[in-house]
Amino acid sequence: MTQRLQVLLEDAEFDEIRAIARRHRMTVAEWVRQAMRLARRDEPAVESTRKLAMVRESVRGAYPTAPIDAMLAEIERGRAGDLGA
């Protein structure tokens, strides 16, 4: 399903966008869709406050840890199905 979006622009701004679209050999509508896709791509997927909360949580260090050799051995035991060791 598609949705229509109406945007009001000053004549000068619209003329500038039209000229840019022509240079790219596309319609104004297609140029606007591509510009909006680029703008969305630049937006972070997660809100910055949520990202900061995740970083702060990870800094607290309340996660299981061990020497790397012990961790790798535990992973291998899990892969082999030997979790009782």
C-alpha angles and dihedrals in degrees: 000000000000130000130211119231121195118203123181116215135179113256093249093051092048091049090052092050091047090052091050091049091050091052088055091045094239139111121266089247093055092045090052092048091052092046090052091049090053091048091051091048090055092053115095114253091223126045112256094238089055091049090051091050090053092049092049090049092051092048090059086071096217092148129106113267139171140161109300093246091055092047093050091048090051091050091050091049089052092051090050090050093246101127096146095076 
